[in-house]
């Protein structure tokens, strides 16, 4: 499922790229963090270790103020489930494939840089929780809502520096196990920064 989703996103992005000759395209690679809040329900507490990761994305500019973007994120952490009967810690690969609409706000100048171009974003996607060994070996997929914002700072004609914050809202994975079933939604903060190539 994960590989099919990634392939579909890549094909759509390449199709859009070949169709859009007069509209700017952007490719970004960023380092990111993954900070999930602690959630408790039904006597079970879920939390995840904070971790770093990587993000790659493609933005297609429909207008000078509006764009669509597809992103892929990867993180490694541990999902921990605690209850009166004990604690279970599961090493995890976390993949996310998301699509968002981006609204570009009016740029402004700052003393240290030429110009800053802020933006806000909102969209949805899927998160894939893939245990790394242990007694759980089945992947679980959760839908996710995405929101956030950030800013771009031009470095040269074709390169920008981008810093952004995204929030992911999704249901806590339980891998179809009653002992791990928190049955609530949680939130992860995903700040990131990196380079953008425009063409």
N, C-alpha and C positions, 0 to 999 in steps of 0.2 A: 504494500500500500504506500509506504513512504517513498520508495523508488519511483513508483508510477506518478505520484504527486509531483515529485521533483522534476521528472522528465516532462510532464505536462506544462509546468511552469516555464521550463527552459524553452520548449517549443513555442509557447505563446509569446514569450519575450523576444525570441529571434524573429517571429513573424511580425510583431509590431515594429521591431527595429528596421526590418527591410522595407516596411510600408512607409515609415516616417523618414523622409529625406530632408524635409525643410524644418522639422521641429527638433529641438535639442534633445539629446539622449545623455543619460548619466549612468555610470557604473561606479559603485562604491565598494570598498573593502574596509571594514572597521573592526577594532577590538571592542569587546563589550563585557558587561558584568551581568550577573543574574542573581537577584536578591528576592527570594520568595518569603512572604509573610507567614508567620505561624498561625495555624488554624486548628481549633478544637471543636469537636462535636461528638455526641454519643459516647463520651468517655475516651475518645481517641484523639491524640494531638499529632498533627502532621507539621513537619518543618523540613526545609532543605538546606544543605550547606551552601553558603555563598560561593560563587564561582565566577571565573572569567571564561570568555568564549570568543567566538568570531562570528561576523556577520558579513554577508555579501548580498548586494542588491542591484537592481536595475530600475531607473526612473525614466519614464516617458513623459515629456512635457507636452501636454495638450494645448496649453495657452501659457502666456507669460506668468499667470497667477495660479494655474491649475495643472496638476500632474497626477499620474498613477504610478504606483511602485510595487514591485515584487521583491521580497526579501527571504533569505534563508539564514537561520541562526543555528549555531551548535554550541552546546555547553556540556560539561561533565560535572555531576555533583552526587550527593547522597540524599535520598529521600528517607526520612526517619519517621516512623510511626510508633508512638508511645501510648501505653495504656496501663491499667493496674496489673495486667498479666505479663508485662515486659516491654521491651523495645526492639523493634525491627529496623535495621538500617540497610537500605538497598542501594548499591552503587549504580549510577544511572547515566546513560547517554540521553540528552534531551535535544531533539531537533525541532525546529519550528519553520513552517512555510506560511508566509502571510502576504496579503495584498492590501494596500491602503490607498486612499485618495489623499493627495497632498495639496493644501492651500497655501500659497506663498504670500506672505504679508509684505507691506512696503519696506524696502531696505532703508537702513540708516547708517550714518557714519559714526565711528568711534575713534578716539585719539590714537590708539596704538595700531589700528588697522585701517585700510582704505574704506571698506564698506562691509556691513553685516546684513545678510539676507535671512530673516527668520521665516519659519514655516510651522504649520500645525498639520497633524495627520490623524486619520481614523480609518479603521478597516477591520478585517477578520482573517482567520486562517486556521491552521491546525497545528497542534503540538504532539510530538511523537515521543513517548517515554519508553526507552529501550533499556531494560536492566542489563548490567554487565556482570554476568555470572551469578552465582548463588542459586537458591532454590526456585527463583522466579525467572522464567526464560521467555515469557510471552510479552510482546510489545503492546502498549495501549495508546490509542489516539484520542485526543480531546480537542474539541473545537475551542477557539480562543477569540476574544474580542481584543482589538489593539487600538490604543490611542496614544498621542504624544505630541512632541514638537521639538524644534531644534533650530539651528542656524548654520549658514554656510559663510565662509570667509574666502574670497578668491586669493589664490596663491600665484597663479599665472593664467595665461589664456585658456588652458584646458584642464587646470587642476584647481580644486577647491579643498578647503579643510572643512569637515562637517562634524559637528557635535550635536547629539540629540538624546532625548529621553523617550522611551516607549514603555507603556504599561500593558501587561498581558493579564487578562481576566479569563480564568478557565476552571473547570471542575477538577478537583484533586484526583489523581490516578489512584485506583485501588486494585487493579489487576484481577478483578472479579473475585477478590478474597474478602470474606466477612471481617476478618481480623484487621484489615487495612481500610475498611469502608468508613471514611469520614463523611462522605455524601454532602459536601459543601463546595462552594466556589472559593477560589483564593486569588491572590494578586501577586504578580512578580514585577519588580522594577528592573528595567533593562536599559541602563545608560550606555552610550557608546560614542566613539570618536574615531575618525579615520580620514582617508583621502577619497576624493571623488574625481573621476576622469570624465570630462564632457566632450561630446562629439556630435 
